[in-house]
Amino acid sequence: MAKKTPLQPLDSISMTDRVENILRKYFEDNAFQPGDALPGEVEIAEKLEVSRNVVREALSRLRMLGIVESRTRRGMIMAKPDVLGGFERVLNPYILGDKTLKDIFEMRLILEMGMAEFLMARKTKKGVLELEKIVAEQKSIITPTKEEEIRFHTKLYEMTGNDTFKRFQKMLFPIFDHVFTEYRNGRSMSPPPGHIHHDGLVQVLKEGSAADFRNAMEIHLGPYFKMIEV
C-alpha cells in the first residue's frame, strides 16, 4: 500500500512578509551598496503585482531595521545598517527573562576572555598609564565598587581599538548592573585566595604575553564564572 501524504498546514506567511523577503533577496542578488538608489513604491508594486500599501509596509520594516532610508529628492536608498541598533533597544534587564540575562552576561565574559591578543597588539603607554590611574583612584583594590569595575573594564574595551566592541560594552551596562547586584547580594565580599585584582591585570598587561593576560583575566573573572556555574 502506497504511503499516504500527510496534510500540511497552510502557508501562513503574509503578503507583506513575502514582499519583504523578496526585496531582501533582490538587494542581495544585485549587490546594492549604501547610498545606491532603489526602485520607488509604485515601480515595486507594479513589478510584484501587489498593492502599494503592502510595499509601503514592507519598506517600513526595512527602514526600521536600518536597511533602507528615505532621502529628500532622492527617494529610497540603501542605508548602512546599524548592526547593534535593534539589540540596543531591548537590552533592559526588567523585560528580559532570567535565562536571557544569564546568556548575555556569559557573552560578556566570553568577550573579555577573548580580548587578550587585541590588547597586547594595540596597547599604548598612554593607555596603560590611564589604567594605572584608574586603579590608583579605587577606594579598595580588593572590593571595587560597581562604578570602579565598569570604569576599569571600559578602558580595557577602549584599548582594543574596536569601536563596535566598545559600543557593545556600553550597551551591556544595564545587564552588568543587574548581575553585579545579584552577585554581591548575600555573598561574601572577600575574594578567593590567589585572586587577581585590577592592579594585577595592569601588571600582566605591562610585562606579560597575551596568554598570560588571558589566564589572569580568567582568574579575575573567576567569581562570576563560579556564580553562573560554568
C-alpha positions in Angstrom: 0.0 0.0 0.0 1.4 3.4 -1.0 2.4 5.7 1.8 -0.1 8.5 2.3 1.0 12.1 2.1 0.0 13.8 5.4 -1.9 17.1 5.3 0.3 20.1 5.6 -0.6 23.4 7.3 -1.4 26.3 5.1 1.4 28.7 4.5 0.7 31.5 7.0 3.2 34.0 5.8 1.6 37.3 5.0 1.9 39.2 1.7 4.0 41.8 3.5 6.3 39.1 4.7 6.7 37.8 1.2 7.4 41.3 -0.3 10.0 41.9 2.5 11.7 38.7 1.8 11.7 39.3 -2.0 13.2 42.8 -1.5 15.9 41.4 0.8 16.8 38.8 -1.8 16.7 41.5 -4.6 19.1 43.7 -2.7 21.4 40.8 -2.1 21.3 39.5 -5.7 22.0 42.9 -7.2 24.8 43.8 -4.7 23.2 47.1 -3.6 25.6 49.2 -1.6 24.9 52.0 0.9 23.8 55.1 -1.0 22.5 53.2 -4.1 19.1 54.4 -5.3 16.3 51.9 -5.1 13.1 51.5 -7.1 10.1 53.5 -5.8 7.0 52.2 -4.2 5.0 52.4 -7.4 7.6 50.5 -9.5 8.0 47.8 -6.9 4.2 47.4 -6.6 3.8 47.1 -10.4 6.7 44.6 -10.8 5.4 42.4 -7.9 1.8 42.9 -8.8 0.8 43.8 -5.2 -0.7 46.9 -3.7 1.3 50.0 -2.7 0.1 49.5 0.9 1.8 46.1 1.1 5.0 47.6 -0.4 4.9 50.6 1.9 4.6 48.3 5.0 7.5 46.0 3.8 9.7 49.1 3.2 8.7 50.4 6.6 10.0 47.3 8.2 13.3 47.5 6.3 13.6 51.1 7.3 13.2 50.2 11.0 16.0 47.7 10.6 18.2 50.4 9.1 18.5 48.6 5.7 16.9 51.4 3.6 16.2 55.0 4.2 14.3 57.9 2.5 16.2 60.9 1.3 14.8 64.2 0.1 14.8 64.4 -3.7 16.5 61.0 -4.0 13.7 58.8 -2.8 14.6 55.4 -1.2 18.2 54.4 -1.0 20.2 51.6 0.6 21.4 52.6 4.1 24.3 51.5 6.2 22.6 49.3 8.8 23.3 49.9 12.5 24.1 46.3 13.4 23.6 46.9 17.1 20.6 49.3 16.9 17.8 46.8 17.4 19.7 44.9 20.1 20.3 48.2 22.0 16.6 48.9 22.2 15.7 45.7 24.0 18.7 45.4 26.5 16.6 46.1 29.5 17.0 43.7 32.4 13.5 44.3 33.5 11.9 43.0 30.3 14.3 40.2 29.6 14.0 36.8 31.2 16.5 35.3 33.7 17.8 32.9 31.1 18.4 35.7 28.5 20.1 37.8 31.2 22.4 34.9 32.1 23.2 34.2 28.4 24.1 37.9 27.7 26.3 38.1 30.8 28.0 34.9 29.7 28.6 36.5 26.4 30.3 39.5 28.1 32.6 37.0 29.9 33.4 35.3 26.6 34.3 38.7 25.0 36.6 39.7 27.9 38.4 36.3 27.7 39.0 36.9 24.0 40.4 40.4 24.1 43.9 39.5 25.2 45.6 39.4 21.7 44.0 42.7 20.7 45.0 44.4 23.9 48.6 43.2 23.6 48.8 44.3 20.0 47.2 47.7 20.4 48.1 48.8 23.9 49.9 52.1 24.3 51.9 53.7 27.0 49.2 56.3 27.4 46.5 53.7 27.7 48.4 51.7 30.4 49.1 54.9 32.4 45.3 55.7 32.3 44.6 52.2 33.6 47.1 52.7 36.4 45.4 56.0 37.3 42.0 54.2 37.4 43.4 51.6 39.8 45.1 54.2 42.0 41.8 56.1 42.4 39.9 53.0 43.5 38.8 53.2 47.1 39.6 49.5 47.6 41.7 47.2 45.4 40.1 44.1 46.9 36.4 45.1 46.6 36.0 47.8 43.9 32.6 49.4 43.6 30.4 48.7 40.6 31.3 52.1 39.1 35.0 51.3 39.5 34.6 47.9 37.9 32.8 49.5 34.9 35.4 52.2 34.6 38.3 49.8 34.5 36.8 47.3 32.1 35.5 50.1 29.9 39.1 51.3 29.5 40.2 47.7 28.5 37.5 47.6 25.8 38.6 51.0 24.6 42.2 49.8 24.3 41.2 47.1 21.9 40.7 49.8 19.3 37.4 48.2 18.1 34.6 50.7 18.1 31.8 48.1 17.8 33.3 46.3 20.7 33.4 49.5 22.8 29.8 50.3 22.0 28.6 46.8 22.8 30.3 47.0 26.2 28.4 50.2 26.9 25.2 48.5 25.9 25.8 45.8 28.5 25.9 48.3 31.4 22.3 47.6 32.5 22.9 43.9 32.3 26.2 44.2 34.2 24.4 46.4 36.8 21.7 43.7 37.3 24.1 40.8 37.5 26.7 42.6 39.7 24.0 43.4 42.2 22.7 39.8 42.2 26.3 38.6 42.7 27.1 40.9 45.6 23.7 40.3 47.4 24.1 37.7 50.1 27.7 36.8 49.1 31.0 37.3 50.9 32.8 40.3 49.7 36.2 38.7 50.3 37.9 37.5 47.1 39.1 33.9 46.9 42.8 33.0 47.6 45.1 33.9 44.7 42.6 36.3 43.1 44.0 38.8 40.6 42.7 42.3 41.0 42.8 45.2 38.7 46.3 46.1 39.7 47.4 42.6 38.8 45.8 42.8 35.4 47.6 46.0 34.7 50.9 44.5 35.7 50.4 41.5 33.4 49.4 43.8 30.6 52.7 45.7 31.0 55.0 42.7 31.3 53.3 39.6 30.2 52.1 37.9 27.0 48.6 37.6 25.6 48.4 34.1 27.1 49.5 35.5 30.5 46.8 38.2 30.3 44.1 35.7 29.3 45.0 33.4 32.2 45.0 36.4 34.6 41.6 37.5 33.3 40.2 34.0 33.8 41.2 34.3 37.5 39.9 37.8 37.8 36.5 36.8 36.4 36.5 33.5 38.4 33.9 34.6 40.9 31.5 35.3 38.1 32.3 32.0 36.3 31.5 30.3 39.7 28.3 32.3 40.1 26.9 31.2 36.7 28.1 27.6 37.3 30.2 27.2 34.1 
